[in-house]
Amino acid sequence: MGGCEIGSLASELAETDPSARTDLSASFDRWELPIRSGLVRMQTRGELSERADVAALATALLAAIQGGMPLSQVRRSSTAYRHAVSAVIDHIESYVVP
């Protein structure tokens, strides 16, 4: 319910308020960091291939979450969110070392 407050602010202020855009970008960075850190830990333990670009994968997961939320919100269904996030997780899993 209600979507993401950071995403809502970003869509409203990113083009009109450079200071707010900078702050919002930093907020997304803080959200993305634990995702990236988790992927790095997986890579360090040998669970995720060295070929995996963990920074790109973390950004893709955050983008799937942020893009899936408004679609699900306007469609009143979690389907878009689930499909977007599942697609990125499937891609991340393609780098899992057997």
Residue frames as qw, qx, qy, qz and C-alpha x, y, z in Angstrom:
[[0.000, 0.887, 0.462, 0.000, 0.00, 0.00, 0.00],
 [0.146, -0.951, 0.009, 0.274, 1.26, 3.44, -0.86],
 [0.727, 0.606, -0.119, 0.301, 4.37, 2.47, -2.77],
 [0.714, -0.139, -0.171, 0.665, 7.88, 3.68, -2.02],
 [0.122, -0.937, -0.174, 0.279, 8.23, 7.15, -0.55],
 [0.372, -0.519, 0.426, 0.642, 11.73, 7.56, -1.98],
 [0.342, 0.235, 0.733, 0.539, 10.54, 6.53, -5.44],
 [0.083, 0.841, 0.532, 0.048, 7.57, 8.88, -5.22],
 [0.221, -0.865, 0.054, 0.447, 9.78, 11.80, -4.22],
 [0.431, -0.263, 0.579, 0.640, 12.29, 10.95, -6.94],
 [0.307, 0.483, 0.695, 0.435, 9.65, 11.02, -9.66],
 [0.028, -0.927, -0.375, 0.022, 8.39, 14.38, -8.42],
 [0.268, -0.920, 0.119, 0.261, 11.67, 16.18, -7.67],
 [0.767, -0.137, 0.380, 0.498, 14.50, 14.66, -9.73],
 [0.477, 0.496, 0.384, 0.616, 14.07, 17.00, -12.69],
 [0.047, -0.874, -0.214, -0.434, 13.22, 20.17, -10.81],
 [0.474, -0.842, 0.207, -0.152, 15.28, 20.17, -7.61],
 [0.623, 0.514, -0.551, 0.210, 19.00, 19.33, -8.02],
 [0.147, -0.475, 0.683, -0.535, 19.60, 19.26, -4.28],
 [0.796, -0.072, 0.373, -0.471, 16.72, 16.87, -3.68],
 [0.870, 0.394, -0.273, -0.114, 17.90, 14.72, -6.60],
 [0.326, 0.544, -0.691, 0.346, 21.33, 14.41, -4.99],
 [0.412, -0.301, 0.647, -0.567, 19.80, 13.44, -1.64],
 [0.886, 0.135, 0.158, -0.414, 17.44, 10.95, -3.26],
 [0.722, 0.491, -0.487, 0.026, 20.28, 9.40, -5.23],
 [0.055, 0.459, -0.759, 0.458, 22.21, 8.96, -1.98],
 [0.679, -0.122, 0.456, -0.562, 19.13, 7.32, -0.45],
 [0.920, 0.299, -0.126, -0.220, 18.94, 4.81, -3.27],
 [0.462, 0.551, -0.649, 0.249, 22.68, 4.19, -2.90],
 [0.284, -0.369, 0.704, -0.537, 22.19, 3.43, 0.81],
 [0.848, 0.071, 0.274, -0.449, 19.40, 1.00, -0.09],
 [0.820, 0.474, -0.310, -0.079, 21.46, -0.67, -2.81],
 [0.069, 0.669, -0.694, 0.257, 24.58, -1.09, -0.65],
 [0.589, -0.263, 0.699, -0.308, 23.33, -4.03, 1.46],
 [0.895, 0.379, 0.141, -0.191, 22.17, -5.83, -1.69],
 [0.545, 0.706, -0.436, 0.119, 25.62, -5.38, -3.24],
 [0.207, -0.594, 0.706, -0.325, 27.33, -6.36, 0.01],
 [0.815, -0.051, 0.499, -0.291, 25.35, -9.57, 0.19],
 [0.851, 0.522, -0.043, -0.033, 26.27, -10.46, -3.38],
 [0.256, 0.743, -0.576, 0.227, 29.94, -9.69, -2.66],
 [0.508, -0.416, 0.683, -0.321, 29.82, -12.00, 0.37],
 [0.914, 0.215, 0.294, -0.181, 28.33, -14.74, -1.78],
 [0.664, 0.687, -0.278, 0.095, 31.10, -14.21, -4.33],
 [0.061, -0.700, 0.645, -0.298, 33.79, -14.24, -1.64],
 [0.681, -0.222, 0.638, -0.284, 32.46, -17.54, -0.27],
 [0.058, -0.215, 0.875, 0.430, 32.60, -19.00, -3.77],
 [0.396, 0.430, 0.763, -0.276, 28.82, -19.29, -4.07],
 [0.451, 0.838, 0.185, -0.244, 28.57, -16.75, -6.88],
 [0.794, 0.335, 0.185, 0.472, 30.76, -16.83, -9.97],
 [0.392, -0.460, 0.084, 0.792, 33.62, -14.35, -10.26],
 [0.198, 0.294, 0.568, 0.743, 32.07, -13.41, -13.65],
 [0.137, -0.789, -0.599, -0.032, 29.08, -11.89, -11.87],
 [0.165, 0.392, -0.066, 0.903, 29.11, -8.09, -11.89],
 [0.275, -0.483, -0.742, 0.375, 27.72, -7.65, -8.40],
 [0.012, 0.337, 0.128, -0.933, 27.34, -3.87, -8.76],
 [0.328, 0.023, -0.526, -0.784, 25.23, -4.30, -11.89],
 [0.393, -0.311, -0.860, -0.100, 23.19, -7.10, -10.32],
 [0.179, -0.433, -0.584, 0.663, 22.49, -5.00, -7.22],
 [0.164, 0.261, -0.103, -0.946, 21.39, -2.07, -9.38],
 [0.366, -0.094, -0.731, -0.569, 19.17, -4.36, -11.47],
 [0.316, -0.400, -0.839, 0.191, 17.48, -5.76, -8.38],
 [0.047, -0.442, -0.362, 0.819, 16.84, -2.30, -6.95],
 [0.239, 0.174, -0.371, -0.880, 15.52, -1.13, -10.33],
 [0.346, -0.232, -0.855, -0.310, 13.19, -4.15, -10.53],
 [0.212, -0.477, -0.706, 0.479, 11.85, -3.37, -7.07],
 [0.027, 0.434, 0.121, -0.892, 11.38, 0.32, -7.86],
 [0.286, 0.116, -0.547, -0.778, 9.84, -0.31, -11.28],
 [0.305, -0.257, -0.907, -0.135, 7.66, -3.18, -10.14],
 [0.073, -0.378, -0.641, 0.664, 6.16, -1.21, -7.27],
 [0.287, 0.346, 0.036, -0.892, 4.39, 1.53, -9.25],
 [0.403, 0.054, -0.724, -0.557, 3.18, -0.94, -11.88],
 [0.300, -0.279, -0.900, 0.150, 1.72, -3.15, -9.19],
 [0.024, 0.354, 0.463, -0.812, 0.27, -0.14, -7.42],
 [0.372, 0.276, -0.176, -0.869, -1.62, 1.19, -10.44],
 [0.508, 0.030, -0.753, -0.417, -2.70, -2.27, -11.56],
 [0.658, -0.379, 0.319, -0.567, -3.77, -3.21, -8.02],
 [0.997, 0.028, -0.066, -0.019, -1.91, -6.49, -8.38],
 [0.476, -0.712, 0.474, 0.205, 1.49, -7.64, -7.17],
 [0.897, 0.303, 0.282, 0.151, 2.07, -9.52, -10.44],
 [0.474, 0.823, -0.157, 0.271, 4.32, -6.89, -12.05],
 [0.300, -0.786, 0.495, -0.220, 6.44, -6.60, -8.91],
 [0.833, -0.230, 0.503, -0.027, 6.76, -10.38, -8.56],
 [0.837, 0.489, 0.161, 0.184, 7.67, -10.83, -12.24],
 [0.279, 0.880, -0.275, 0.269, 10.28, -8.06, -12.22],
 [0.410, -0.685, 0.568, -0.201, 11.98, -9.19, -9.03],
 [0.902, -0.035, 0.431, -0.019, 11.79, -12.87, -10.00],
 [0.744, 0.645, -0.024, 0.173, 13.44, -12.16, -13.35],
 [0.110, 0.826, -0.469, 0.292, 16.38, -10.45, -11.68],
 [0.646, -0.463, 0.574, -0.199, 16.70, -13.17, -9.04],
 [0.934, 0.258, 0.245, 0.039, 16.68, -15.78, -11.82],
 [0.537, 0.767, -0.239, 0.257, 19.47, -13.84, -13.51],
 [0.252, -0.731, 0.564, -0.288, 21.46, -13.68, -10.26],
 [0.849, -0.189, 0.472, -0.143, 20.92, -17.42, -9.79],
 [0.844, 0.528, -0.060, 0.068, 22.47, -18.02, -13.22],
 [0.279, 0.735, -0.511, 0.346, 25.77, -17.01, -11.60],
 [0.733, -0.509, 0.373, -0.256, 25.46, -19.42, -8.68],
 [0.230, 0.500, -0.834, -0.052, 28.35, -21.86, -8.62],
 [0.867, -0.136, -0.344, -0.334, 27.07, -25.45, -8.60]]
